[in-house]
Structures are given as C-alpha cells and as structure tokens.
Amino acid sequence: VTPGNYKPYLDGGYTVFAVVTSSAPKFSIPEIIEDLPRAVRFIRYNAAKFAVNPERLGVLGSSSGGHLALMMGTRSTGGNADAKDPVERESSAVGAVACFFPPTDFLNWGAPGVEGLGLGSMAPLSIVFGPRAFTEQGRQNLGREISPIYYVTSKMAPTLIIHGDADNVVPLQQSESFVKRAAEANAPPVKL
C-alpha cells in the first residue's frame, strides 16, 4: 500500500481505508473475494470511531482491485442478525463503485466463449485461480463464481468504470460487456 496513491482522495475530503486482502499464491481468487465483505462490515461497525457515515461507503480499485470492487458492488449482502460477532451483523453493501480496467467475465475473456481462467493471455496468472481451473467443468463453475457480470442486478451499487482501449492485459470488452449487462438488468447507473 502506497499512501501517496490516496492523496487526491484525501485532499478531496474523503476518508480512505486501504484494505489489504489475502493474496496469491497462498490464497485463490475465491478466498480473496471473501475478505471484502468482512472489511466493509468492520468499517461500518466502527463508523463512529472512524468518524465516517456508514451509509456512504464506496469502494475503488484497479485491475484485480477493480474486479474486487465490482464483486463488492454486485454481491453485497445484509448482515446476519443472529451472529455472535457484532461485526457480522452489519451489512456489506457499498453505496458506489469506481474502478479502473476491471476483469468482469472470466468465461468470455475478450470474446464470447474464450476462457480467461489461467489460459491464453491469463496463463501467467494461472496460480490465482486455484486447482478448480484445471478442468473444463471446474473453470465453468469458477468463472461464474468469481465474475461480477453474473451478479449484476437492479440492486447493485452505481458504478463508474475507467478503461482504456489500448489495454493489453484486461480487454476493453470486459467493461463494455459489464455495462451492457447492467443496462439489461435495469441496474443503477453504470458508466464507462
């Protein structure tokens, strides 16, 4: 985490919580995704201590962090009222997502039917997908589980995506497809 990266937000009056998730190679993407709801719940539970409004939390990330931000914007859930841990009683919902060049659909990576789960251009990152990516059926299941496009609903957070057309790692198609899916679902504004 480089504090200087957050200076524009801090100068703009925002409070920044730099969430450091578990990471590869020890943890796979599904495990990393599970860190995020807890982080939002923790911030919401401690909102008074941090002097932030718990109803005005947004999430920001780029590339893999953008993917995680979209997962939060699309998969947030209410808290568990019966949880012994008071943090788990809090909602993991965020009010907005802003992200840069996010992966959105690992089953259609740059074109329909092209898998991006450790294959082709994503082969150098194969370790982050874990052992389920070793079989066709495993990739199909995993791809649906970790791709935010499959969680788009009319209740997701409003989203801003910034993505250049010369990106050699994450195809622009990822963001374009996400925006199209959001429009089809009558989601809150998703702007590219």
Secondary structure, DSSP 8 states (H G I E B T S, - for coil): --GGGGHHHHHTT----------TTTS-HHHHHTHHHHHHHHHHHTHHHHT--TT--EEEEETHHHHHHHHHHHH-----TT-SSGGGGS----SEEEEES----TTSSSSTT---SSSGGGGGGGGGG-GGGGSHHHHHHHHHHH-GGGG--TTS--EEEE--TT-SSS-HHHHHHHHHHHHHTT-S-EE-
